[in-house]
């Protein structure tokens, strides 16, 4: 018997590791993650900067080795990311969450063809996925109404129409009506139209009063001039 035959009988033959064996010893959730592109569990939302307060953008994806933000086509520096890894207790699958802050100064300093925007890019073993674009805008509401309601006198069962065009603002202002400084409930006889005008098709004596248009968004609230309505 040759010496090499004796050695081959004593020493085990090296075994080539099969590709699937890299998953042995891992949880089922971890094994599933390695074979898919990242899927976003949370994408960044459009946001408004109020006064000088920075806003937070957040992304969450699985599987994800890394997630980075890209704003206006440029990568955000790694030091500006807050990254955390979590495990779903039900499935054992890990997911990554990343957050950045965007300041008012950053938005003001950006001069591009569109609004300031950011998106997330997530990496897995198979490649990358991109989230939706989130727009970041500075919220404001001008002081002056573009059109104030005007006082009027109408006969009984006549039509009352009060115009209101709220101040310019971002986001667009929502409009509500006050009667004698109390919220006016719209019903079958009183309606606020989509153009913010107030219409009362058949005036009653009780509809006499002082009407005010109230405009508000996330940053401020404005009151229009008061219009006095007299039903006779």
Backbone torsions as a table, in degrees:
resi	resn	phi	psi	omega
1	UNK	NA	127.7	179.2
2	UNK	-69.7	154.9	-176.1
3	UNK	-65.4	-32.8	-178.0
4	UNK	-72.5	-27.5	176.3
5	UNK	-68.4	-36.8	179.0
6	UNK	-66.2	-42.8	179.7
7	UNK	-62.5	-41.4	-178.2
8	UNK	-65.5	-27.6	177.7
9	UNK	-77.1	-32.3	-177.6
10	UNK	-80.9	-44.7	-177.1
11	UNK	-88.6	141.2	178.1
12	UNK	-70.0	146.2	178.9
13	UNK	-73.6	129.0	178.4
14	UNK	-57.2	139.4	-177.7
15	UNK	-112.5	134.2	178.2
16	UNK	-78.6	129.5	-179.4
17	UNK	-75.3	129.1	178.7
18	UNK	-77.4	151.4	-178.0
19	UNK	-57.5	-38.2	-175.3
20	UNK	-70.1	-17.3	-175.4
21	UNK	-73.0	-10.2	176.1
22	UNK	-67.5	-17.7	179.2
23	UNK	-87.4	-13.7	-177.6
24	UNK	-65.1	133.2	-179.0
25	UNK	93.0	-10.9	175.7
26	UNK	-94.1	162.3	174.3
27	UNK	-72.1	161.4	179.6
28	UNK	-60.9	-39.1	-179.9
29	UNK	-62.3	-42.3	-179.8
30	UNK	-67.0	-36.1	179.5
31	UNK	-65.9	-40.5	-179.6
32	UNK	-66.2	-34.9	-176.9
33	UNK	-61.2	-37.6	-171.2
34	UNK	-68.5	-14.7	-175.6
35	UNK	-105.4	18.5	-177.6
36	UNK	-136.7	158.2	171.4
37	UNK	-74.6	157.1	178.7
38	UNK	-60.0	142.0	176.2
39	UNK	-121.9	129.7	-177.1
40	UNK	-81.6	123.9	173.8
41	UNK	-86.4	-26.8	176.2
42	UNK	-147.6	128.8	178.1
43	UNK	-108.2	156.6	-178.1
44	UNK	-66.2	139.3	-179.8
45	UNK	-96.3	152.2	171.0
46	UNK	-57.5	143.6	-174.8
47	UNK	-141.4	156.4	178.0
48	UNK	-122.2	131.8	176.4
49	UNK	-86.1	122.8	-177.9
50	UNK	-104.3	119.6	-177.0
51	UNK	57.9	-121.8	-177.8
52	UNK	-111.2	15.7	-176.9
53	UNK	-83.1	125.2	176.2
54	UNK	-66.3	157.8	176.7
55	UNK	-112.3	157.6	-179.1
56	UNK	-109.4	130.4	172.8
57	UNK	-107.8	141.2	-172.3
58	UNK	-135.9	139.8	175.8
59	UNK	-130.4	147.8	177.1
60	UNK	-142.9	129.6	-176.2
61	UNK	-147.9	156.6	172.5
62	UNK	-150.0	147.0	-17.5
63	UNK	-71.0	150.7	-178.8
64	UNK	-150.4	115.6	173.4
65	UNK	-74.0	-38.1	178.4
66	UNK	-149.1	151.9	171.5
67	UNK	-134.2	131.7	176.3
68	UNK	-131.8	148.8	175.6
69	UNK	-89.6	147.3	174.2
70	UNK	-127.8	123.5	-178.3
71	UNK	-119.9	126.0	179.7
72	UNK	54.8	35.8	176.3
73	UNK	85.1	0.9	-179.6
74	UNK	-120.9	143.3	-179.9
75	UNK	-68.8	136.9	173.8
76	UNK	-79.7	136.8	-176.1
77	UNK	-60.0	143.4	-176.3
78	UNK	-56.5	-34.9	-177.4
79	UNK	-65.7	-18.0	-179.4
80	UNK	-89.9	-0.6	179.1
81	UNK	-95.2	139.7	167.8
82	UNK	-109.7	112.4	-173.0
83	UNK	-115.7	137.4	178.1
84	UNK	-137.8	147.5	176.0
85	UNK	-115.3	133.5	-178.8
86	UNK	-126.1	163.0	176.4
87	UNK	-123.3	128.7	175.3
88	UNK	-69.6	117.4	-175.6
89	UNK	-65.7	-25.6	-179.1
90	UNK	-78.3	-39.3	-174.5
91	UNK	-109.8	-14.9	-175.7
92	UNK	77.3	4.6	-178.2
93	UNK	-82.4	134.0	178.7
94	UNK	-87.8	144.2	173.8
95	UNK	-136.8	155.7	-176.6
96	UNK	-114.0	141.1	179.4
97	UNK	-124.9	135.2	-177.6
98	UNK	-134.1	140.9	-180.0
99	UNK	-133.5	147.0	171.0
100	UNK	-135.7	159.7	173.6
101	UNK	-107.9	142.2	175.4
102	UNK	-120.2	126.3	-176.2
103	UNK	-94.8	163.6	176.3
104	UNK	-61.2	-39.7	-178.6
105	UNK	-61.5	-40.0	178.8
106	UNK	-61.0	-42.3	-178.9
107	UNK	-69.4	-41.7	179.8
108	UNK	-66.0	-32.6	-177.9
109	UNK	-79.3	-11.4	-178.6
110	UNK	-87.0	127.4	178.3
111	UNK	-128.1	90.9	-177.8
112	UNK	-128.0	179.1	-178.2
113	UNK	-73.3	-11.7	179.6
114	UNK	-139.1	179.6	179.1
115	UNK	-65.4	157.7	173.3
116	UNK	-56.7	132.5	-177.3
117	UNK	-142.1	156.6	176.9
118	UNK	-141.6	150.4	171.8
119	UNK	-142.0	168.1	178.8
120	UNK	-108.2	145.5	171.2
121	UNK	-122.6	124.0	-178.3
122	UNK	-113.7	139.7	-180.0
123	UNK	-110.0	141.0	166.3
124	UNK	-132.1	-174.9	179.6
125	UNK	-63.4	-25.8	-174.8
126	UNK	-94.3	-15.1	-178.6
127	UNK	152.8	-155.8	-174.8
128	UNK	-124.2	157.7	173.6
129	UNK	-134.2	146.5	178.4
130	UNK	-110.8	143.6	175.7
131	UNK	-86.3	179.9	173.0
132	UNK	-69.9	162.4	173.7
133	UNK	-82.6	135.2	173.9
134	UNK	-108.9	127.0	178.6
135	UNK	-88.3	139.4	176.0
136	UNK	-119.2	121.6	-178.2
137	UNK	-129.6	154.4	177.4
138	UNK	-87.3	122.7	-177.5
139	UNK	-80.0	142.1	175.7
140	UNK	-158.2	163.8	173.8
141	UNK	-147.5	116.7	179.8
142	UNK	-62.0	161.5	-176.8
143	UNK	-83.1	-37.3	-171.8
144	UNK	-92.0	132.8	175.0
145	UNK	-69.7	143.3	176.7
146	UNK	-71.8	-26.3	173.1
147	UNK	-153.5	123.2	176.9
148	UNK	-91.4	151.4	174.1
149	UNK	-67.9	146.7	-178.3
150	UNK	-112.6	140.8	178.0
151	UNK	-63.4	153.0	-177.2
152	UNK	-154.7	160.7	173.4
153	UNK	-123.1	129.3	-178.6
154	UNK	-133.1	150.8	176.8
155	UNK	-75.3	161.5	176.2
156	UNK	-54.4	133.0	-178.6
157	UNK	71.4	6.3	172.7
158	UNK	-78.3	173.3	-177.6
159	UNK	-97.2	131.2	174.5
160	UNK	-100.0	127.6	176.4
161	UNK	-132.7	115.8	178.7
162	UNK	-113.8	125.9	-178.8
163	UNK	-90.7	146.3	175.1
164	UNK	-151.6	124.5	172.1
165	UNK	-123.1	112.6	-172.9
166	UNK	-68.0	167.2	177.3
167	UNK	-64.6	158.2	174.3
168	UNK	-64.2	140.2	179.9
169	UNK	-165.6	162.8	173.6
170	UNK	-132.9	120.4	-6.3
171	UNK	-69.0	170.4	-179.8
172	UNK	-56.7	139.8	-177.1
173	UNK	-72.7	144.9	169.9
174	UNK	-92.7	148.7	-174.0
175	UNK	-119.8	136.4	172.4
176	UNK	-133.6	161.4	-178.4
177	UNK	-115.5	143.3	173.9
178	UNK	-114.6	143.7	171.9
179	UNK	-124.0	118.8	-175.5
180	UNK	53.8	41.6	177.5
181	UNK	67.5	16.1	175.6
182	UNK	-120.0	144.9	-179.6
183	UNK	-55.5	134.8	-179.7
184	UNK	-95.6	119.2	178.6
185	UNK	-84.0	125.0	176.9
186	UNK	-83.4	138.7	179.1
187	UNK	-142.4	-156.7	-177.1
188	UNK	-66.8	-22.9	-176.2
189	UNK	-103.1	-15.4	179.1
190	UNK	-130.5	126.6	-177.9
191	UNK	-137.4	137.7	172.5
192	UNK	-97.7	120.4	-174.5
193	UNK	-82.0	170.9	-178.8
194	UNK	-62.3	-25.8	178.6
195	UNK	-87.1	13.6	176.2
196	UNK	76.8	-2.0	178.1
197	UNK	-76.1	150.2	178.6
198	UNK	-103.2	131.1	-179.0
199	UNK	-130.6	132.7	173.9
200	UNK	-123.4	105.2	-171.4
201	UNK	-62.1	-40.8	-178.4
202	UNK	-129.3	103.1	-174.5
203	UNK	-69.5	139.8	173.1
204	UNK	-110.7	164.0	178.8
205	UNK	-61.1	-32.2	-179.0
206	UNK	-71.7	-9.9	178.7
207	UNK	-81.0	-6.8	175.0
208	UNK	-63.6	142.0	178.9
209	UNK	159.8	-174.2	179.7
210	UNK	-102.3	121.2	-175.7
211	UNK	-110.4	137.0	179.9
212	UNK	-132.0	138.1	176.9
213	UNK	-93.6	129.7	-177.4
214	UNK	-114.4	120.7	-179.9
215	UNK	-114.3	137.9	-178.7
216	UNK	-152.1	149.0	168.0
217	UNK	-141.5	-162.6	-172.5
218	UNK	-68.4	-15.2	-174.0
219	UNK	-107.6	-26.7	-174.7
220	UNK	-161.2	171.5	175.8
221	UNK	-134.1	136.1	-179.4
222	UNK	-127.6	147.5	175.9
223	UNK	-112.8	137.6	176.5
224	UNK	-80.0	175.1	169.1
225	UNK	-64.1	150.9	-177.6
226	UNK	-86.5	134.8	179.5
227	UNK	-108.6	127.1	179.3
228	UNK	-94.2	125.8	179.5
229	UNK	-111.4	128.4	177.8
230	UNK	-119.4	123.4	176.9
231	UNK	-104.2	126.0	-176.8
232	UNK	-124.1	NA	NA
